[in-house]
């Protein structure tokens, strides 16, 4: 807090009529060591003598959502407007711009971007993370901006370029996605009469995965934020926190987010899918580009989604084959269809001569208990159809 904010807080506390469970009045006790010992004694007493109070505090802490937390307090209306890109808010939410400052403040309050306290205003974490002109103005959110890192080659030894987005997610999302797409490597497509450069990865997939990383991250993990890393042969998009949905069920399970208010407002602004995670759209676009299947990896405190550049079938690993087969079966099921040898050949952009090889991939995926025959009694191998194991 600044000295002004501290004075405002002190004035507010002095105006309270009496002591409370969380406030005591003391006079002429300005020794820092004494104050520290006193606070420590109070906290120890609360934990040994009043366990019900401790349980109640933990209950409150555990149910308070990140979005409801305070990013900066002690502000007047001018301070709010200096820190938040409020014109962008009205533009993205498609609301008419108010005629005066009070109207602007009222709208920001309606969407819980700001809250009113005893004598001033506070910007919530929701307001700051979405509409901050500069996240560095909010100490606890300064590391939550999207980092984009491009490397030389296939490892992290040498960095080509690195930027950290400083604007709120809603303010800077389109610019960030455009930047990523502009620096992605391109591949050459040879037509009948000419060659042309096309983007190696589908733009829609990049957009959806970046949006997912922003929305579904665990903001309680300090010192880290969402990251997009670009290598010569792949793109890795990472967000702090493990997913709330099994990675094998991300295409069909109803989406769950630990940041519901953030997700709701970003959907309202058409930054992400209205109905959910958009993972099925990512898989569809990857198949249209005939790329290896995306890999969803859960690490200790993070989730990593990897998009791979184009490879020939024989250069892919067995895991690549099985993952693609499973995801294709899921996508077909969600389209009210069923996977076949022929449909999987189309997914890999292969002709009939690869039928035997595709059958082997299907059998490997069956053995991994990821897909099953839609009709177990069917005897014609040529007409076999398959479903995800959970269908």
C-alpha positions in Angstrom: 0.0 0.0 0.0 1.0 3.6 -0.5 1.1 6.1 2.4 -2.1 7.6 1.1 -3.9 4.2 1.0 -2.6 3.4 4.6 -4.0 6.7 5.8 -7.3 6.1 4.2 -7.5 2.6 5.7 -6.6 4.0 9.2 -9.3 6.6 8.9 -11.8 4.0 8.0 -10.8 1.8 10.9 -10.9 4.7 13.4 -14.5 5.5 12.3 -15.7 2.0 13.4 -17.8 2.3 16.6 -16.2 -0.5 18.6 -13.6 -3.3 18.6 -14.4 -6.4 16.6 -13.0 -9.9 16.4 -10.4 -8.7 13.9 -9.7 -5.2 15.2 -8.4 -3.9 18.6 -7.5 -0.4 19.6 -4.2 0.2 21.3 -2.6 3.4 22.4 1.2 4.3 22.6 2.3 0.9 21.5 4.6 1.9 18.6 7.4 -0.7 19.2 7.6 -3.0 16.1 8.9 -6.0 18.1 6.1 -5.6 20.7 3.5 -5.4 17.9 4.8 -8.4 16.1 4.8 -10.5 19.3 1.3 -9.3 20.1 -0.1 -10.3 16.7 1.7 -13.6 16.9 0.3 -14.3 20.3 -3.2 -13.5 19.1 -2.9 -15.8 16.1 -1.6 -18.7 18.2 -4.3 -18.2 20.7 -7.0 -18.3 18.0 -5.5 -21.6 16.6 -5.1 -23.4 20.1 -8.1 -22.0 22.0 -10.6 -21.4 19.2 -10.4 -24.2 16.6 -13.9 -23.4 15.4 -12.7 -19.9 14.4 -9.8 -21.5 12.5 -12.1 -23.8 10.6 -14.4 -21.0 9.8 -11.5 -18.9 8.4 -10.3 -21.8 6.3 -13.8 -22.3 5.0 -14.0 -18.7 4.0 -10.6 -18.8 2.3 -11.4 -21.9 0.4 -14.7 -20.6 -1.0 -13.4 -17.1 -2.0 -12.9 -17.2 -5.7 -9.8 -15.5 -7.3 -12.0 -13.1 -9.3 -13.5 -11.7 -6.1 -10.2 -10.8 -4.6 -8.9 -7.3 -4.5 -6.1 -6.3 -6.9 -5.8 -2.7 -5.8 -7.7 -0.7 -3.2 -7.9 2.8 -1.9 -8.9 4.3 -5.3 -11.2 7.1 -6.3 -13.1 7.0 -9.6 -10.4 8.8 -11.4 -7.9 6.2 -10.2 -10.1 3.4 -11.5 -10.3 5.0 -15.0 -6.6 5.5 -15.1 -5.8 1.9 -14.4 -8.5 0.1 -16.4 -9.1 0.2 -20.2 -12.8 1.0 -19.8 -13.4 1.9 -23.4 -12.4 -1.7 -24.3 -14.8 -3.0 -21.8 -17.8 -1.3 -23.4 -16.5 -2.2 -26.9 -16.2 -5.9 -26.1 -19.4 -6.2 -24.2 -21.2 -4.3 -26.9 -22.8 -1.8 -24.5 -23.4 1.9 -25.3 -20.8 4.2 -23.8 -22.2 6.2 -20.8 -22.5 9.9 -21.0 -20.6 10.6 -17.8 -18.0 9.2 -15.3 -20.6 8.0 -12.8 -22.3 5.9 -15.5 -19.0 4.3 -16.4 -18.3 3.4 -12.8 -21.8 2.0 -12.3 -21.3 -0.4 -15.3 -17.9 -1.5 -14.1 -19.4 -2.2 -10.7 -22.3 -4.2 -12.2 -19.9 -6.7 -13.7 -17.9 -6.9 -10.5 -14.8 -5.4 -12.0 -14.7 -2.9 -9.2 -16.3 -2.9 -5.7 -17.1 -0.1 -3.3 -15.7 -0.1 0.2 -16.2 2.3 3.2 -14.9 5.5 1.6 -13.3 4.5 -1.7 -13.2 2.0 -4.6 -11.2 -1.2 -5.2 -10.4 -3.0 -8.5 -11.1 -6.7 -8.2 -8.8 -9.4 -9.6 -11.4 -10.0 -12.3 -11.3 -6.3 -13.4 -7.5 -6.2 -13.3 -6.8 -9.5 -15.1 -9.2 -8.7 -17.9 -8.9 -4.9 -18.4 -5.7 -3.7 -16.9 -3.9 -1.2 -19.0 -0.7 -2.6 -17.5 -0.7 -5.6 -15.2 2.5 -4.4 -13.7 0.4 -1.8 -11.8 -1.0 -4.7 -9.8 1.7 -6.4 -7.9 0.2 -9.8 -7.4 -0.9 -10.1 -11.1 2.3 -8.8 -12.7 3.5 -12.4 -13.4 0.2 -13.5 -14.8 0.5 -11.9 -18.3 0.9 -14.3 -21.2 4.5 -15.1 -22.1 5.4 -15.9 -25.7 8.8 -17.5 -26.3 10.3 -18.6 -29.6 13.4 -20.8 -29.7 15.9 -21.7 -32.3 15.6 -25.4 -33.1 13.8 -28.1 -31.1 14.9 -27.3 -27.6 15.2 -24.4 -25.1 18.9 -23.8 -25.4 18.8 -20.7 -27.5 15.9 -18.2 -27.5 15.0 -16.3 -30.7 12.6 -13.9 -29.1 10.5 -13.5 -25.9 7.8 -11.1 -24.9 5.5 -10.9 -21.8 2.1 -9.3 -22.4 1.5 -6.5 -20.0 -2.2 -5.8 -20.8 -5.2 -7.5 -19.3 -6.4 -10.6 -21.1 -9.5 -9.0 -22.7 -7.6 -5.9 -23.7 -4.6 -7.8 -25.3 -6.0 -11.1 -26.3 -6.5 -10.5 -30.1 -3.1 -8.8 -30.3 -1.4 -11.7 -28.5 -3.0 -14.4 -30.7 -2.1 -12.5 -33.8 1.5 -12.1 -32.7 1.8 -15.9 -32.1 0.3 -16.7 -35.5 2.6 -14.2 -37.2 5.8 -15.8 -35.9 4.7 -19.4 -36.3 6.8 -21.3 -38.9 5.1 -21.9 -42.3 5.1 -24.9 -44.5 5.2 -25.2 -48.3 2.2 -26.4 -50.3 2.8 -27.5 -53.9 -0.1 -27.1 -56.2 -0.4 -28.0 -59.9 1.2 -24.7 -61.1 2.9 -23.1 -58.2 4.1 -23.3 -54.6 2.7 -21.3 -51.7 3.5 -20.8 -48.1 0.7 -21.8 -45.7 0.6 -21.6 -41.9 1.8 -24.8 -40.2 -0.8 -24.7 -37.5 -4.5 -23.8 -37.7 -5.2 -20.3 -36.3 -8.4 -21.4 -34.7 -6.6 -24.1 -32.7 -4.0 -21.6 -31.5 -6.8 -19.2 -30.4 -8.8 -21.8 -28.5 -5.8 -23.2 -26.7 -4.5 -19.8 -25.6 -8.0 -18.8 -24.4 -8.1 -22.1 -22.4 -4.8 -21.5 -20.8 -5.8 -18.1 -19.6 -9.3 -19.1 -18.4 -8.5 -22.5 -16.7 -5.2 -21.6 -14.9 -4.8 -21.8 -11.2 -4.2 -18.2 -10.0 -3.2 -19.3 -6.6 0.1 -20.7 -7.9 2.5 -17.7 -7.5 5.3 -16.6 -9.7 4.1 -18.1 -12.9 1.5 -17.6 -15.6 0.4 -19.0 -19.0 3.1 -19.5 -21.6 3.2 -20.2 -25.3 6.5 -21.7 -26.5 7.3 -22.1 -30.1 9.8 -24.6 -31.4 10.7 -25.6 -35.0 8.6 -28.8 -34.7 5.9 -28.0 -32.2 4.1 -25.4 -30.1 3.6 -25.9 -26.3 0.9 -23.9 -24.5 1.2 -24.2 -20.7 -1.0 -22.9 -17.9 -0.5 -23.2 -14.1 -2.7 -25.8 -12.4 -3.9 -29.3 -13.2 -7.1 -29.6 -15.1 -10.4 -30.3 -13.4 -11.5 -32.7 -16.2 -9.7 -35.9 -17.2 -7.6 -35.2 -20.3 -9.2 -38.2 -22.1 -12.6 -36.7 -21.6 -12.0 -33.0 -22.5 -13.9 -33.4 -25.8 -17.2 -34.7 -24.3 -17.3 -33.8 -20.6 -19.1 -30.5 -19.6 -16.3 -28.0 -19.0 -15.3 -27.1 -15.5 -13.4 -24.0 -14.6 -12.0 -22.9 -11.3 -12.5 -19.3 -12.6 -16.2 -19.3 -13.5 -16.7 -15.5 -13.5 -13.7 -15.0 -15.7 -14.8 -17.7 -18.1 -18.4 -16.4 -18.2 -17.3 -12.8 -19.0 -14.8 -14.0 -21.7 -17.5 -16.1 -23.3 -19.8 -13.1 -23.3 -17.1 -11.1 -25.1 -16.7 -13.9 -27.7 -13.1 -14.5 -26.7 -13.7 -18.2 -26.1 -16.3 -20.8 -26.9 -19.8 -20.1 -25.6 -20.6 -23.7 -24.6 -17.3 -24.9 -23.3 -13.6 -25.5 -23.8 -13.4 -25.7 -27.6 -11.1 -28.7 -27.5 -13.3 -30.5 -30.0 -12.8 -27.6 -32.3 -9.0 -27.9 -31.8 -9.1 -31.6 -32.7 -11.2 -30.9 -35.8 -8.9 -28.2 -37.1 -5.8 -30.4 -36.5 -7.4 -33.2 -38.4 -8.2 -30.9 -41.3 -4.5 -30.0 -41.4 -3.6 -33.7 -41.2 -1.2 -33.0 -38.3 -0.2 -35.4 -35.5 -2.8 -35.4 -32.7 -2.4 -32.8 -29.9 -0.9 -34.1 -26.7 -2.5 -33.1 -23.4 0.0 -33.6 -20.6 -0.6 -33.1 -16.8 2.5 -32.2 -14.8 2.9 -31.6 -11.1 1.5 -28.1 -11.1 0.6 -27.4 -14.7 -1.1 -28.5 -17.9 0.7 -28.6 -21.2 -0.9 -28.9 -24.6 1.4 -29.6 -27.5 0.7 -29.1 -31.2 3.1 -30.9 -33.6 4.1 -29.9 -37.1 3.2 -32.2 -40.0 4.9 -35.6 -40.1 4.5 -38.7 -42.3 2.7 -41.6 -40.7 5.8 -43.7 -40.6 7.7 -41.0 -38.7 5.1 -40.8 -36.0 5.5 -42.8 -32.8 3.1 -45.5 -31.7 1.8 -43.1 -29.1 1.1 -40.6 -31.8 -0.9 -43.2 -33.8 -3.0 -44.3 -30.8 -3.7 -40.7 -29.6 -4.8 -39.7 -33.1 -7.0 -42.8 -33.4 -8.7 -42.2 -30.0 -9.3 -38.5 -30.7 -10.7 -39.3 -34.1 -13.1 -41.8 -32.6 -14.2 -39.2 -30.1 -14.7 -36.5 -32.7 -16.8 -38.9 -34.9 -18.9 -39.9 -31.9 -19.6 -36.2 -31.1 -20.8 -35.8 -34.7 -23.2 -38.8 -34.3 -21.0 -40.9 -36.5 -18.6 -43.8 -35.9 -15.0 -44.3 -36.8 -14.0 -46.7 -39.5 -10.8 -47.7 -41.2 -11.7 -45.5 -44.1 -12.5 -42.5 -41.9 -9.1 -42.8 -40.1 -7.3 -43.0 -43.5 -9.0 -39.7 -44.4 -7.9 -38.3 -41.1 -4.2 -39.2 -42.0 -4.7 -38.2 -45.6 -3.9 -41.7 -46.9 -5.2 -43.8 -49.7 -6.6 -47.4 -49.7 -3.1 -48.9 -49.8 -2.6 -48.0 -46.2 -5.7 -50.0 -45.0 -3.6 -52.7 -43.4 -1.4 -50.2 -41.5 -4.5 -48.3 -40.3 -6.0 -51.6 -39.1 -2.9 -52.2 -37.0 -3.2 -48.7 -35.4 -6.9 -49.4 -34.6 -6.0 -52.7 -33.0 -3.3 -51.0 -30.9 -5.8 -48.5 -29.7 -8.4 -51.2 -28.8 -5.7 -53.0 -26.7 -5.1 -49.7 -24.8 -8.8 -49.8 -23.9 -9.4 -46.4 -25.5 -11.9 -47.5 -28.3 -14.2 -50.5 -28.8 -16.2 -52.1 -31.6 -19.7 -50.5 -31.9 -21.0 -54.0 -32.7 -18.9 -56.7 -30.8 -20.6 -59.5 -32.8 -19.7 -58.0 -36.1 -17.5 -60.3 -38.2 -16.8 -58.3 -41.3 -13.5 -56.5 -40.7 -14.1 -54.3 -43.8 -17.2 -52.8 -42.2 -16.2 -52.6 -38.6 -17.1 -49.4 -36.7 -15.6 -48.1 -33.5 -16.6 -45.9 -30.6 -14.7 -44.3 -27.7 -14.4 -46.7 -24.8 -16.7 -44.5 -22.6 -19.5 -44.3 -25.2 
